[in-house]
Amino acid sequence: MGYKNLAACVADLEKHGHLIRIKEEVDPYLEMAAIHLRVYENQGPALLFENVKGSKFKAVSNLFGTLERSKFMFRDSLAKVEELVGLRSDPIKALKNPFKYAGAGLTALSALPLKQSLFKSTFEKTTISSLPQIVNWPMDGGPFITMPQVFTEDIDRPGVMNGNLGMYRIQLAGNEYLTDQEIGLHYQIHRGIGVHQTKANDKGQPLKVSIFVGGPPSHPLAAVMPLPEGLSELTFAGALGNRRFRYFYDEEGFTISADADFVITGIVYPQDNKPEGPFGDHLGYYSLTHPFPLMKVHNVYHKKDAIWSFTVVGRPPQEDTSFGALIHEITGAAIPQEISGLKEVNAVDAAGVHPLLFAIGSERYTPYLKERKPQEILTIANHILGKNQLSLAKYLFIAAREDNEELSTNNISAFFTHILERIDLRNDLHFYTNTTIDTLDYSGDGLNTGSKVVFAAAGEKRRELMDVLPDGFHLSAEFTDQQMAIPGVVVIQANAYLDTIKAKQEIETLKDQLKGLSLTTLPLIVVCDDASFTAANINNLVWVTFTRSNPAADINGVADFTVDKHWGCNGPLIIDARKKPHHAPELIKDADVEERINRFWEKGGALFGI
């Protein structure tokens, strides 16, 4: 059976050795986040903070910190939900094996939300400032809710079955917000709540918003599931939690999750915004201050023994990485089933998820020709870049399944090797300019604005990849260090990027110096600020390369050319992945806080031996 509430989940995790209680007082300003990060980095347990400075409420984090723990929490329902998702992708299975899939029907029954008013008496009221005021990173604009479930209903089709439950961060205080009266609602493009707000704005009406915190773990997971538009996340929460999503409406008509620990209700008025941010985000950088919807707070509800749920995001991997792994466990081949010819797709977590996608597709357009080139996989690439949140990607590397049946998008080094061995840099790069990218990605020239590129490779190997720098690979003084990162990729350290004109001159200088070298086995060069850091491991390489570059602006090539608007190059490709003046600052831990939290690991401390 599923958990009735978050307290039941906490008790179960503690009973089975998956959770540690921290009884000492902990400061919500940076300390709680620093403890969480250190425990997560060491794949440690979930954490229950029993004494949060400035608040009477307990707080829990790292519930989803490992895939093992996530699967443990859903051990009674995971297989059945996977079966249900599989039937959505291939309903013929149920017709062919009705007895085998009989349990899927029972799982579907628990997906129906249940309206129950008897839970109203279990809630008390408090204020925003009484909640744990958790600040994760030194430059954050204030305390945030980092594990919220934000619920809205369709103004044209009211009712929970047409509602949207999403995880959009909430700023509780700071900036220009009036204390206890206003909070900030941040959501990125391509989010379901945007559809609801657009409809409300068009009618000149305010949008009612309910923010749930806590509740059974199936609820926050449902809030991040990539479900089709129009399918309520509440149904998925019920199926995964083995317990119907219980709700009621309060006296003001706001939807209340009956099993949530906290519920904040409020109104968003058309075009009523205030500055929100900065916030240390999952690309490993701060998202900066921008105008986002302002929510006028009506009520703050809580259960008697409520537990505040939070997480910390930053440069991957983090707890949201484990979220992603669990989602992949559940959905399996659901997305490939929706795009003809697609075999695999992977949003590369080490690169911050949205900046980099790997995909494998079929290449069957011209089976009558011996030589194959990217054709069908280009059609598939267009489908991918038009598919919900996959459309936010900047770089898409796509390969043909027929070239290697064992190839996997989850092996970063092997996938890069496969692409770099085969790609024709004269023909196989395809750009999309002046388009939308992730709201959190500042590599472009404006908020939500940048470019995309598809690297498509199909056919036989074209080259053996260089794995040692050749003799004579010497560059002028402004290029201070050169190192092999992986076969076929050299990173070159250059002077700091000061302005566009000077940077272009430096890249032209580099191109001129490389023209005289024999580099047929070197398809990719990455220009960076720190060659040793970038080349140290594959995660550093993809993080630097793809979070610090805008394809249309930062991709160059030796002996490059443009024919009929198509760009290509005859020599190595060059990506300028230096930090740019318009980029957001990266996340850096506070040294004093890191020193201060050592007390929890000393003998007698709650985390001694963890």
HELIX and SHEET records of a PDB file:
HELIX    1   1 LEU A    6  LYS A   15  1                                  10    
HELIX    2   2 GLU A   31  GLU A   41  1                                  11    
HELIX    3   3 LEU A   67  MET A   73  1                                   7    
HELIX    4   4 LEU A   78  SER A   89  1                                  12    
HELIX    5   5 ILE A   92  LYS A   96  1                                   5    
HELIX    6   6 ALA A  102  LEU A  109  1                                   8    
HELIX    7   7 SER A  117  THR A  122  5                                   6    
HELIX    8   8 ILE A  128  SER A  130  5                                   3    
HELIX    9   9 VAL A  160  ASN A  162  5                                   3    
HELIX   10  10 GLY A  192  ASP A  202  1                                  11    
HELIX   11  11 SER A  218  VAL A  224  1                                   7    
HELIX   12  12 GLU A  233  GLY A  241  1                                   9    
HELIX   13  13 GLU A  319  THR A  331  1                                  13    
HELIX   14  14 ALA A  334  GLU A  338  1                                   5    
HELIX   15  15 ASP A  349  ALA A  351  5                                   3    
HELIX   16  16 GLU A  376  ILE A  384  1                                   9    
HELIX   17  17 ASN A  388  LEU A  392  5                                   5    
HELIX   18  18 ARG A  401  ASP A  403  5                                   3    
HELIX   19  19 ILE A  412  ARG A  422  1                                  11    
HELIX   20  20 THR A  500  LYS A  515  1                                  16    
HELIX   21  21 ALA A  531  ALA A  535  1                                   5    
HELIX   22  22 ILE A  538  THR A  547  1                                  10    
HELIX   23  23 PRO A  551  ASP A  554  1                                   4    
HELIX   24  24 ALA A  591  ARG A  596  1                                   6    
HELIX   25  25 ILE A  597  TRP A  601  5                                   5    
SHEET    1   A 4 LEU A  19  ILE A  22  0                                        
SHEET    2   A 4 ALA A  46  PHE A  49  1                                        
SHEET    3   A 4 LYS A  58  SER A  61 -1                                        
SHEET    4   A 4 ILE A 307  SER A 309  1                                        
SHEET    1   B 3 LEU A 114  LYS A 115  0                                        
SHEET    2   B 3 ARG A 246  TYR A 249  1                                        
SHEET    3   B 3 THR A 255  SER A 257 -1                                        
SHEET    1   C 5 PHE A 123  LYS A 125  0                                        
SHEET    2   C 5 HIS A 290  LYS A 303 -1                                        
SHEET    3   C 5 GLU A 182  LEU A 185 -1                                        
SHEET    4   C 5 ILE A 170  GLN A 171 -1                                        
SHEET    5   C 5 PHE A 144  ILE A 145 -1                                        
SHEET    1   D 6 PHE A 123  LYS A 125  0                                        
SHEET    2   D 6 HIS A 290  LYS A 303 -1                                        
SHEET    3   D 6 PHE A 262  GLU A 276 -1                                        
SHEET    4   D 6 LEU A 207  VAL A 213 -1                                        
SHEET    5   D 6 PRO A 148  THR A 152 -1                                        
SHEET    6   D 6 ASN A 164  GLY A 166 -1                                        
SHEET    1   E 2 PHE A 279  GLY A 280  0                                        
SHEET    2   E 2 TYR A 286  SER A 287 -1                                        
SHEET    1   F 5 LEU A 342  ALA A 347  0                                        
SHEET    2   F 5 LEU A 356  GLY A 361 -1                                        
SHEET    3   F 5 TYR A 395  ALA A 400  1                                        
SHEET    4   F 5 THR A 449  ALA A 457  1                                        
SHEET    5   F 5 LEU A 429  THR A 436 -1                                        
SHEET    1   G 5 PHE A 479  ILE A 486  0                                        
SHEET    2   G 5 VAL A 489  ALA A 494 -1                                        
SHEET    3   G 5 LEU A 524  CYS A 528  1                                        
SHEET    4   G 5 LEU A 573  ASP A 576  1                                        
SHEET    5   G 5 ILE A 555  GLY A 557 -1                                        
SHEET    1   H 2 ASP A 560  VAL A 563  0                                        
SHEET    2   H 2 HIS A 566  CYS A 569 -1                                        
END                                                                             
